[in-house]
Amino acid sequence: MHDSVNHVIFGLDPTWVAVSILLVVYAVIMAEKFNRAVLSLLGAGMMILCGVLTQQQAVAGIDFNTIGLLTGMMVIVAISQKTGMFQYVAIKSAKIVKGDPWGILVMLSVVTAVFSAFLDNVTTVLLIAPVTLLITDALDIKPYPFLFAQILSSNIGGTATLIGDPPNIMIGSAANLSFYQFLVNLAPITPLIMLVTMVAIWFMFGKGLHATDEAKALVMQFNEDDAIEDVPLMKKSLLVLFLVISGFTVAHSFHLEPASIAMFGAALLLLLQTWGQPLHDKDHAYEGIMAEVEWTTIFFFVGLFIVVTGVEHTGVIEMLAHKTLELTGGDFNATAGAILWVSAIASALIDNIPFVATMIPLIESMAPTFGSADALVPLWWALALGACLGGNGSLIGASANLIVAGFAQRAGHPIMFLQFMKHAFLLMLMSIAIAHTYLYLRYLS
Amino acid sequence: MKANLVMTKELVVCHPDQTVLEVLKVLRERSFHVLPVVDENNKLLGAVNMLSMLSKLVPEYILNGYLKSIPYAPDMGVLRKHYKEIIDHKVVDIMEKNPTVVGENESLLSVTAALISFDRFEYAFVVDKDHALIGIVAASDIVRALSQLDPEVLFDA
């Protein structure tokens, strides 16, 4: 790809220009002083203005499968969350355990993990964290253990499926791995990680969770049936969610990409949502839903794909891949282990989305060393497990963590960076150790 | 017609260091809907009404999350608990900091548009060029002026 480098302005070395743009963009993103979408788009613009990429090359570098899948799922969730069905499940789960605090903690964590596997993690915690705070207010109990468990559960649950976490969407799209393959290869290990994590949380907080009988009775007064605000819309949403997830599972056999299914599902639900209403109301509803799509995230991805493509064109990433292979001696097991642990530590400290965006071309260029693209599959699982679970290592490890921290702050119980890390980092390392054992036994030995 | 022709000029105001309880008493006893908050130089700092107090009683995670409505939740004593806390606070903690502000020479059309676009109180506060409060225009003042329909006053001569 080196030959495709264009005329870089001022006769500067395109490699250094591209790498500098990437490093500056990543550094400023980490400083969290500016909006990350704005930064990634500025970086993308610089790649083109400086002549590293032509506009055509930049556009070709955008993974529209990732963009389409994210946007489609955002539309579906924006509509279905209006029905109140997610709150219904959260409250029902708290009442099943008769208002017992530890029981509620476990139930809400499991609900969070399952929702996170099928919805975006950020959306999941936006739905569950406020309900959790309502319940802990009713129990008159500190929310920290509940929110802590929820953060970990959302990242563990998100690991399980192709659509659970943005890194998985990117990996699945780049490596052409299906929803079904993710389900069969990653989902089996997540219940074990979840179980071990919950046991550890029991030892940390379990004994300290007490609530009076009056407080428990107050939780039982929550009426989950009142949470459902729109029964017809709920039926439509459940139908579309069912169709979309079934579609994902069988997509590969029909040579369909997940983005086509998600976008089709989104369009179908947009149509059904306002079926039979006057045109003016329909337009109003469409515009409302479109405004709820997180365009900031979408544009962040667009810019990021272009920035990484720019660096990829210079051949630096290929060179890094060769260096990595030299370090691991070209040994497959060592390479897989290195990807897993480096991804985990990196994702705990920096945004895992730009990290994964950079790792994807790096792993792709290892294909000649290990024979073929198919031989790389265990490496993709290592990257997915590391990047998703690594998000649990610190409060800034994943967007969902910060969302929960924001709620905790507003409820008057802020989650401190170091306090969280003290509890979470070890649990994260433990989950990676379990993942490593799993990878070793299943793919490497 | 301009804002200074329809506005109320005799104003009851409150000061930022008064307690919420004191201000609530004034609002209730004199049946006011809103009180402007001004400093010692009569400069407008904000405004309070019953809603600005009530909005501090509802936990923020309910107002700022996906929980826009919570028909399934019991009362939980949250409102009373927060009410007891808030009444000793100073007005400055609960006031609306950006009420609708208009100039004394603004047209009635402009005042009406401002009320509809920005208002949370049904009132626009009329200030001079030093931001000192000189009057209040209520939605009802505008309607009253319109119903009197005196063409010479209505259309700026």
Chai-1 contact restraints between the chains, C-beta under 6 A:
chainA,res_idxA,chainB,res_idxB,connection_type,confidence,min_distance_angstrom,max_distance_angstrom,comment,restraint_id
A,L126,B,Y66,contact,1.0,0.0,6.0,A-B,restraint_1
A,L127,B,Y66,contact,1.0,0.0,6.0,A-B,restraint_2
A,P130,B,Y61,contact,1.0,0.0,6.0,A-B,restraint_3
A,P130,B,G65,contact,1.0,0.0,6.0,A-B,restraint_4
A,P130,B,L67,contact,1.0,0.0,6.0,A-B,restraint_5
A,L133,B,Y61,contact,1.0,0.0,6.0,A-B,restraint_6
A,L134,B,A73,contact,1.0,0.0,6.0,A-B,restraint_7
A,D137,B,M76,contact,1.0,0.0,6.0,A-B,restraint_8
A,D137,B,V78,contact,1.0,0.0,6.0,A-B,restraint_9
A,A138,B,M76,contact,1.0,0.0,6.0,A-B,restraint_10
A,Q221,B,P74,contact,1.0,0.0,6.0,A-B,restraint_11
A,F222,B,Y72,contact,1.0,0.0,6.0,A-B,restraint_12
A,F222,B,A73,contact,1.0,0.0,6.0,A-B,restraint_13
A,N223,B,Y72,contact,1.0,0.0,6.0,A-B,restraint_14
A,E224,B,Y72,contact,1.0,0.0,6.0,A-B,restraint_15
A,D226,B,P71,contact,1.0,0.0,6.0,A-B,restraint_16
A,D226,B,Y72,contact,1.0,0.0,6.0,A-B,restraint_17
A,A227,B,Y72,contact,1.0,0.0,6.0,A-B,restraint_18
A,F407,B,Y61,contact,1.0,0.0,6.0,A-B,restraint_19
A,R410,B,E60,contact,1.0,0.0,6.0,A-B,restraint_20
A,R410,B,Y61,contact,1.0,0.0,6.0,A-B,restraint_21
A,A411,B,Y61,contact,1.0,0.0,6.0,A-B,restraint_22
